[in-house]
Amino acid sequence: MFKKILVPVDIDYPETAAQVYQKAVAIGKLGGAEIRLVTVMPGFSMPIVASLVPEDVRQEATARIKAAMEQFIADHCDKSVTYSLRTGKNWEEIISVADKWQADLIIVYHNRHREINEMFSRSCSQRVADHANCSVVRLRNIQV
């Protein structure tokens, strides 16, 4: 069974993230798996973006997201849950964390309400499923 489950969360939607986490817990109980959360901030690597976003704004955003993740874990998760805060393209960072941590399952949420975005680029969950080196479960239709 699965021993390391990675759960990407969008901290701006804590109710949905909590339900995704609970599904991971249910799957993890089958094999005594560890669970790690990951959240990804948008990257500032493009020179034009980096030049427009001051360093103090980046640091403030990082601090806000870190505090929100810690509050999310305190409110919804088991004390043994760890998390990673990354910056960059969401799907690439999720896969990077999964590879480095040697996750054997990634559980992602696919929001069908953002179909307009998928007309122009594939969803994060689809890219994770296409490129991950481990199994991926794509959850849908979570009611909040």
C-alpha positions in Angstrom: 0.0 0.0 0.0 1.0 3.7 -0.1 3.6 4.9 2.4 4.1 8.5 1.4 1.2 10.6 0.2 1.7 14.1 -1.1 -1.3 16.5 -1.0 -1.1 19.8 -2.8 -3.4 22.4 -1.2 -4.6 25.7 -2.4 -4.5 27.6 0.9 -7.0 30.2 -0.5 -9.6 27.4 -0.4 -9.2 25.9 3.1 -12.6 24.1 3.1 -11.8 22.2 -0.1 -8.2 21.6 1.1 -9.5 20.1 4.3 -11.7 17.7 2.4 -8.9 16.6 0.1 -6.7 16.1 3.2 -9.4 13.9 4.8 -9.6 11.7 1.7 -5.8 11.4 1.9 -6.1 10.4 5.6 -8.6 7.7 4.7 -6.3 6.3 2.0 -3.3 6.6 4.2 -4.8 4.6 7.0 -4.9 1.6 4.8 -1.1 1.4 4.9 0.0 3.7 7.7 1.2 6.3 5.3 2.9 9.6 6.1 1.2 12.7 4.6 2.9 15.8 3.5 1.2 18.9 2.2 2.6 21.3 -0.4 1.5 24.7 -1.5 3.0 26.7 -4.3 3.3 30.4 -4.6 3.5 32.0 -8.0 7.0 32.5 -9.2 8.7 35.8 -9.7 11.5 34.4 -12.0 10.5 36.3 -15.1 12.6 39.5 -15.1 9.7 41.8 -15.9 7.7 40.3 -13.0 10.6 40.4 -10.6 11.3 44.0 -11.4 7.7 45.0 -10.6 7.3 43.1 -7.3 9.4 44.5 -4.5 11.3 42.1 -2.2 9.3 43.2 0.9 6.1 42.3 -0.9 7.5 38.8 -1.8 8.6 38.3 1.8 5.2 39.5 3.1 3.4 37.0 0.8 5.7 34.2 1.9 5.0 35.0 5.5 1.3 35.2 5.0 1.1 31.8 3.2 3.4 30.2 5.7 1.1 31.4 8.6 -2.0 30.2 6.7 -0.5 26.8 6.1 0.4 26.4 9.8 -3.1 27.5 10.8 -4.6 25.1 8.3 -2.6 22.3 9.8 -3.5 23.3 13.4 -7.2 23.4 12.4 -7.5 20.3 10.2 -4.6 18.0 10.3 -2.9 15.4 12.5 0.2 16.8 14.3 2.5 14.5 12.3 1.7 16.2 9.0 4.6 18.2 7.5 4.4 20.7 4.7 6.5 22.3 2.0 6.1 25.9 0.7 7.4 26.3 -2.8 7.6 29.1 -5.4 7.3 28.5 -9.1 5.0 26.7 -11.5 2.5 24.8 -9.4 2.6 21.4 -11.2 6.4 21.5 -11.6 6.9 22.2 -7.9 4.4 19.5 -6.9 6.3 16.9 -8.9 9.7 18.2 -7.6 8.5 17.8 -4.0 7.1 14.3 -4.7 10.3 13.2 -6.3 12.6 14.5 -3.6 10.4 13.1 -0.8 9.9 9.9 -2.8 6.1 10.0 -2.6 4.3 7.0 -3.9 1.0 8.8 -4.3 -0.1 12.3 -5.0 -3.7 13.3 -4.3 -4.9 16.4 -6.2 -8.2 18.2 -6.6 -9.5 18.9 -10.0 -11.8 21.9 -10.1 -14.2 21.5 -13.0 -15.5 25.1 -12.5 -12.4 26.5 -14.1 -13.0 25.1 -17.5 -12.2 28.5 -19.2 -8.6 28.1 -17.9 -8.4 24.7 -19.5 -9.2 26.0 -22.9 -5.9 27.9 -22.9 -3.7 25.5 -20.8 -4.2 22.2 -19.1 -5.1 22.1 -15.5 -2.5 21.6 -12.7 -4.0 18.3 -11.8 -3.8 17.1 -15.4 -0.1 18.1 -15.7 0.7 16.4 -12.4 -1.0 13.3 -13.6 0.8 13.4 -16.9 4.3 14.0 -15.5 4.5 12.5 -12.0 6.8 9.5 -11.4 4.3 8.0 -8.9 0.5 7.3 -8.8 -1.9 10.2 -8.9 -5.5 10.4 -7.7 -7.5 13.2 -9.1 -10.5 14.1 -6.9 -13.5 15.8 -8.3 -16.9 17.1 -7.1 -16.0 17.9 -3.5 -18.9 19.7 -1.9 -18.0 22.7 0.4 
